[in-house]
Amino acid sequence: MTELLHGEDPEPADRFPAGPLYVPVRPGPSGCAARLFRTPLGRRTAVGFTSEHRLTATLGSGQAWIRLAEPALRALTAPIGVTTVTVDPQFTAPAPGRVTPPLPVGPTAPVPPAGPVTHEMSALRIA
């Protein structure tokens, strides 16, 4: 039986650590805390970048960061149930805005009488 070389294997058998990462952090009550994000499917993930340039290109120049090795980031987030580390995410979306309740259904203003349309009435219909 011949062993497959990594170049021939579509998915390498060994997971290689990404090395030291630039990990986004936020201030916390006892220092810095790693920022957690969500995947497109809604699962929490820790995020690390392989360069400061990639971090600032994705999250902006005001984002605070620390250097952590991938195994250290995994060990830091595992106790809170986060087992995924995303390295160099390219797409981000802004946090969802505040949801306003829908407007009530039905007429909220008196219906104008039928007949010629005046300038004031046409403004009410357009809005």
N, C-alpha and C positions, 0 to 999 in steps of 0.2 A: 504494500500500500504506500503510495507516495503522499507526502505532505504538501498541502497547498502553500505556496508562498503568499505573503500579504498582498503582493501585486496582482495575484490571480484571484484572491478571495473577494467577492463582492462586498462583504461586510467583515472587516477584520475581527478576529476572535478576541483580541485584547483591546480594552478601552484605555487609551493613553491619556493621562492627565493633561490638561491644557497649559499647565505651568502657572506662573504668577499672573493673576488677573487684576484688572482695575475694576473694583466692585463698588457700585454706587451705594452711598450711605445717607442716612438722615440723622439729625440730632435726636438723641434720646435722653431719658432721665439720668442714665449713668454712663454717658458717652455717646458713641456712634452706634447705630444699628444698621445692618444691611437692609437695603430696600428690596422688597419682594414685588414681583410683577405677576401678571396673569398671562397664560398662553391664550391663543385664539379660542381654545375650547374652554377657557375659564379656570384651568388648574393653576395653582400658585407655583412660581418658579423663582429661583435665585438667578441673578444675571451677573455675568462677568464679561469684561472686554479685554482683548489681547493688546490694546494700545490705548493711551489716553486720547489720541485723536479719534478713535472709533467711539469712545464713550462720549466725548463732547459733541461729535457729529450727530449722535443719536439723542442724547439727553440735554444738550446745551452746555455752555461753558460754566454756568453757575452750579452745576451738579458736583457735590462733594463726593470723594471717593477714597478708598484705601486699597492697598495691595494685599491680596490673599492668594494663596495657592488653591487650586480647585479642590483638593481633598479637605483643606481647612474650611472652605466655604460650604462644602457638603456637610462636614461635621457640625458647623455652626447652625445650619438650617434643618438638619434631620430631626432634632428633638421637637420641633414645632410642626412636623409632618411634611416638610418640603423636601422632596427627594430629587427634584429635577434641577439641573443647572443649565441655563441657556447661555451659550458663549457667542458673543458678537451678534446679537439680534439686529436685524436691519430695518424692520418696520415697527413703528410705534404708532399708537393712536392716543389722542388726548383723553383724559378722564371724562366720563360722561358728565354732561352738565346737569343742572338742577331740572327736574321734570316739573312742569307746571300742569295743574289739573286742566282737563279739557273744558272748553267753554260750554255753558249750558245750551242744550238743543232747543230750538223754537225761537219765535220772534222775541227779541228783547226791546225793540223799539216799535212804535206804532207804524203800521203799514200805511204808506202814503195813498191817498185816494187816487182812483183811476182818472186819467185825464191828461192834460198837457204836462210835460215834465219841465220843471223849472231848473235853473242852474243849481240851486241849493239841494233839490231832490236828487239830481244826478250825482252829486258829490256823495250823498248818503249811500246810493246804490253801488258806487265804485268801491267805497271803503268796505 
